[in-house]
Amino acid sequence: MNQSPRRTLVVVLPFALACAAVVTTYAALRDRLPDPLATHFPASGRADGFSGAGSFVGVAVALLAVQGAVFAVLAHRTSRSLGSLRPLIACAYGESGLLGYAFPATLFANADVPDAADVRFPMWQLAVALACALPAGAVGWLLAGADARSADRPAGEPHRLPLGKGEVASWSRTVTSRVLLAVGVALVGAGAILAFAVSPGSGLPMTIMGVIAVLLSACRVTVDRRGLTVTPPVVRLPRLRVPLGRIEEATSRPVDAFGDFGGWGYRIRAGRSGLVMRSGDALCLRLTTGKEFVVTVDDARTAAALLNTLVDRGAGRPADAG
C-alpha cells in the first residue's frame, strides 16, 4: 500500500474507533438510561438540556463521521502535494480522543438515574477529555510517520520576465494551508462540543478562534507594479505588502514549513521572515536590508521573474530575460 492511502486510513481510524465506542456504550447501557437523556450541562454540572437517547447517539456518530471525512480529505490532498501531514494527523487523533471520551462519558453519567434532571456531569470530566486528547494526538504523530519531502533543489537563479517598453503585467495565485484549515475545523468542532455539553458561552472563544483560523488558512499572493501583496482571499485583512523599493532580488526554491521555519503561518527567524502556508515551492525575496522574506506559493519562479523585471524597471536598469 503506498503512503497516501495508508495515511488517509490512519486519519479515519480514530474516528471509526470513537464511533464504535459511542455505539458500544449505548448498547451496553440502553436499559439503564432515562428517556430523555441529560445532554447539556452548565459549569455547575447540573443538567439543563435534554434529548432523546437515539437522537443523541445519532448526532454524536454523525459529528464524528463528518469530522473524520473532513480530515481524510485534507490528508489525501496534502499527501498529494507533499505537504506536512504529521501535525494534521496528530490534530485528528486529538480531536477524536476528546470526543471519543466526552460522548460515552455523557451516557455513563445518565446510567441508573431515574430522572434525567438529577444527572450530574462534573467539570473534571472535561479535564479528563482533554487529557485523553493529548496522548491520542501523540499516537497520531507517531503513526503518521515521517513526512514525504520533495527532492532537494538548489536555490533558484534570478530570472527576468521580458516586458516591452510601456507594457504592464501582474501575477496572482491563491495558496491554502491545510494544516491551519484542519486546526480551525478542529477548534470549531471542539467549541461546538463545549457549547453542547456545557453551555453556549463556554464554547464561544474556541469557536471564534477556529473561525479566524479557517479565514486565515488561505492567502492571495499578487505581484504587480506596487511590489508583492499578500491578503486573505475572503476578508482582505490583514494585508501585507513589500514595495518594489525594498526588494533587491527575487528567486524561488523549495521550503519545508516545519524543518526550515518551525511551523506554519507568519514566521520569524534570524535574518529572515515569511508567510509559510505549507511546504513546497516558495517565492524568496532578498530585501535591501539584507534580510530575506519568503512566501510559499505555486509557480513562484514566474512571480520571481516578474518581480525582478519590475525592480529593474523601477531602478532604471535594463531588464534582460533570464
C-alpha positions in Angstrom: 0.0 0.0 0.0 1.5 3.4 -0.9 1.9 6.2 1.5 -1.1 8.3 0.5 -3.9 5.7 1.0 -2.2 4.4 4.2 -2.2 7.8 5.8 -5.8 8.5 4.8 -6.8 5.3 6.5 -4.7 6.3 9.6 -6.7 9.5 9.8 -10.1 7.8 9.5 -9.2 5.1 12.1 -9.6 7.1 15.4 -12.9 8.5 14.3 -14.2 5.0 13.5 -13.0 3.8 16.9 -14.7 6.7 18.6 -17.9 5.9 16.8 -17.6 2.3 17.9 -17.1 3.5 21.5 -20.3 5.6 21.4 -22.4 2.8 19.9 -21.0 0.1 22.1 -21.5 2.2 25.3 -25.1 3.0 24.3 -25.8 -0.7 23.5 -24.4 -1.7 26.9 -26.3 1.0 28.9 -29.5 1.2 26.9 -31.7 -0.5 29.5 -30.2 1.7 32.3 -30.7 5.1 30.6 -33.5 7.5 31.3 -35.6 8.9 28.4 -34.8 11.7 27.6 -31.1 11.9 28.4 -29.4 14.8 30.1 -27.1 16.1 27.4 -26.3 19.7 28.3 -24.5 20.8 31.5 -23.5 24.3 32.7 -20.5 25.0 34.8 -22.4 23.8 37.9 -22.6 20.3 36.4 -26.4 20.1 36.8 -28.3 19.1 33.7 -30.2 21.9 31.9 -30.7 20.4 28.5 -32.2 17.1 27.3 -32.6 15.0 24.2 -33.8 11.5 23.2 -31.2 8.8 23.6 -31.4 7.8 20.0 -31.0 11.3 18.7 -28.1 11.9 21.0 -26.2 8.9 19.7 -27.2 9.7 16.1 -25.8 13.3 16.4 -22.6 12.0 18.1 -21.9 9.4 15.4 -22.8 11.9 12.6 -20.4 14.5 14.0 -17.6 12.0 14.3 -18.2 10.8 10.8 -18.2 14.3 9.3 -15.0 15.3 11.1 -13.4 12.0 10.0 -14.4 12.7 6.4 -13.0 16.3 6.6 -9.7 15.2 8.0 -9.5 12.3 5.5 -10.0 14.7 2.5 -7.4 17.1 3.9 -4.9 14.3 4.5 -5.4 12.9 1.0 -4.9 16.3 -0.7 -2.0 17.2 1.5 -0.2 13.9 0.7 -0.6 14.6 -3.0 1.1 18.0 -2.6 3.9 16.6 -0.3 2.7 18.9 2.4 3.3 18.1 6.1 0.8 15.5 7.3 2.1 14.7 10.8 0.5 17.8 12.6 -2.8 17.3 10.7 -2.9 13.6 11.7 -2.0 14.4 15.3 -4.8 17.0 15.4 -7.3 14.4 14.1 -6.3 11.9 16.8 -6.5 14.6 19.5 -10.0 15.6 18.3 -11.3 12.0 18.1 -9.7 11.3 21.6 -11.6 14.2 23.1 -14.9 13.4 21.5 -14.4 9.6 22.0 -14.3 10.2 25.7 -16.9 13.0 26.1 -19.8 11.2 24.3 -19.6 7.9 26.2 -18.9 9.8 29.5 -22.2 11.6 29.0 -24.0 8.2 28.6 -22.3 6.8 31.7 -23.4 10.0 33.7 -27.0 9.2 32.8 -26.8 5.5 33.7 -29.1 4.3 36.5 -30.5 7.8 37.2 -34.3 7.6 37.1 -34.9 11.3 36.4 -32.5 13.0 33.9 -32.9 16.2 35.8 -30.9 14.7 38.6 -27.9 13.8 36.3 -24.6 15.5 37.2 -21.6 15.9 34.9 -18.8 17.5 37.0 -16.3 19.7 35.1 -13.4 17.4 35.9 -14.8 15.2 33.2 -13.8 17.8 30.6 -10.3 17.9 32.0 -10.2 14.1 31.6 -11.4 14.5 28.0 -8.6 17.0 27.3 -6.1 14.6 29.0 -7.3 11.9 26.6 -6.7 14.2 23.6 -3.0 14.7 24.3 -1.8 11.1 24.3 -4.2 10.4 21.4 -2.5 13.2 19.4 0.9 11.8 20.3 -0.2 8.4 18.9 -1.3 10.1 15.7 2.0 11.8 15.4 3.9 8.5 15.7 1.6 6.6 13.4 1.8 9.3 10.7 5.5 8.5 10.1 8.0 10.9 8.5 6.6 13.4 6.0 7.5 12.9 2.4 9.9 15.5 1.2 10.4 16.8 -2.3 13.7 16.3 -3.9 16.3 18.8 -2.7 17.0 21.6 -5.3 19.4 24.4 -5.0 18.1 27.9 -4.6 16.9 29.2 -8.0 18.9 31.7 -10.0 17.3 35.1 -10.5 15.3 35.3 -13.8 13.6 38.1 -15.6 10.3 38.2 -17.5 10.7 40.1 -20.7 8.4 43.1 -20.9 8.2 45.6 -23.7 8.5 49.3 -23.1 5.3 50.6 -21.6 4.0 47.0 -21.2 2.4 46.1 -17.8 1.9 42.7 -16.2 0.7 41.2 -12.9 0.7 37.8 -11.4 -1.6 36.3 -8.7 -2.1 32.9 -7.0 -4.0 31.6 -4.0 -2.3 29.3 -1.6 -4.1 27.3 1.2 -2.6 25.9 4.4 -4.4 22.6 5.0 -2.8 22.3 8.4 -4.3 25.7 9.6 -7.6 24.7 8.0 -7.6 21.4 9.9 -6.8 23.2 13.2 -9.6 25.7 12.5 -12.1 22.9 11.8 -11.0 21.1 14.9 -11.3 24.2 17.1 -14.8 24.9 15.7 -15.8 21.2 16.4 -14.4 21.4 20.0 -16.2 24.6 20.6 -19.4 23.1 19.4 -18.9 20.2 21.8 -18.3 22.5 24.7 -21.4 24.5 23.8 -23.4 21.3 23.6 -22.1 19.7 26.7 -21.5 22.7 29.0 -23.1 25.9 27.9 -23.2 28.1 24.7 -20.9 30.6 26.2 -18.2 28.1 27.2 -17.6 27.1 23.6 -17.7 30.6 22.1 -14.0 31.5 22.5 -12.8 28.3 20.9 -15.3 28.6 18.1 -14.2 32.2 17.4 -10.5 31.1 17.3 -11.5 28.3 14.9 -13.4 30.6 12.5 -10.4 33.0 12.5 -8.0 30.1 11.7 -10.2 29.0 8.8 -10.5 32.5 7.4 -6.7 32.9 7.6 -5.9 29.5 6.3 -5.5 30.8 2.7 -4.0 33.9 1.2 -3.8 35.6 -2.2 -0.3 36.4 -3.4 -0.1 39.2 -6.0 2.9 40.7 -7.9 2.4 43.9 -9.8 3.8 47.4 -10.1 3.3 48.0 -6.4 5.5 45.1 -5.5 4.4 42.0 -3.5 1.0 42.0 -1.8 -0.5 39.2 0.4 -4.1 39.2 1.6 -6.6 36.7 2.8 -9.0 35.9 -0.1 -12.2 36.5 1.8 -11.8 39.2 4.4 -8.9 41.1 2.7 -7.4 42.0 6.0 -4.7 41.9 7.4 -2.7 43.0 4.3 1.0 42.5 3.9 2.9 44.5 1.2 6.6 44.6 0.2 7.1 47.5 -2.2 9.5 47.3 -5.1 11.8 49.8 -3.5 12.5 47.3 -0.6 13.3 44.4 -2.9 16.9 43.7 -4.1 16.3 40.5 -5.9 13.7 37.6 -6.1 14.3 33.9 -6.5 12.4 30.7 -5.9 13.3 27.5 -4.0 11.5 24.6 -2.1 10.8 25.3 1.6 10.0 22.8 4.4 7.5 24.5 6.7 8.5 22.7 9.8 12.1 22.0 9.1 13.0 25.5 7.8 10.6 27.7 9.8 9.4 25.5 12.7 5.7 25.7 11.8 3.1 27.4 9.7 1.7 31.0 9.5 3.8 34.2 9.8 7.3 33.0 10.9 10.3 34.9 12.0 13.9 33.5 12.1 17.3 35.1 12.3 17.8 37.1 9.2 14.6 36.0 7.5 10.8 36.0 7.9 8.0 34.7 5.9 4.4 33.7 5.4 4.7 29.9 5.4 1.3 28.3 4.5 2.7 24.9 3.5 5.8 23.1 2.4 6.8 23.3 -1.2 7.7 26.0 -3.8 8.4 29.4 -2.3 9.0 33.0 -3.5 12.1 34.3 -1.8 12.9 38.0 -1.7 16.3 39.4 -0.8 15.5 42.8 0.7 17.6 46.0 0.6 18.1 45.5 4.4 20.0 42.2 3.6 17.2 40.1 5.1 15.1 37.5 3.3 11.3 37.4 3.1 9.6 34.1 2.0 6.1 33.3 0.8 5.2 29.7 -0.1 3.1 29.7 -3.3 2.9 27.7 -6.5 4.6 29.0 -9.7 7.0 31.0 -7.6 9.6 31.1 -10.4 7.2 33.2 -12.6 6.5 35.5 -9.7 10.2 36.0 -9.0 10.9 36.7 -12.7 8.2 39.3 -12.9 9.4 41.0 -9.7 13.0 41.1 -10.9 11.8 42.8 -14.1 9.7 45.3 -12.2 12.5 46.0 -9.8 14.9 46.6 -12.7 12.4 48.9 -14.4 11.9 50.9 -11.2 15.6 51.3 -10.7 16.1 52.3 -14.4 18.2 49.1 -15.2 17.7 47.1 -18.4 15.5 44.1 -17.8 17.3 41.2 -19.6 15.3 37.9 -19.9 16.7 35.1 -17.8 
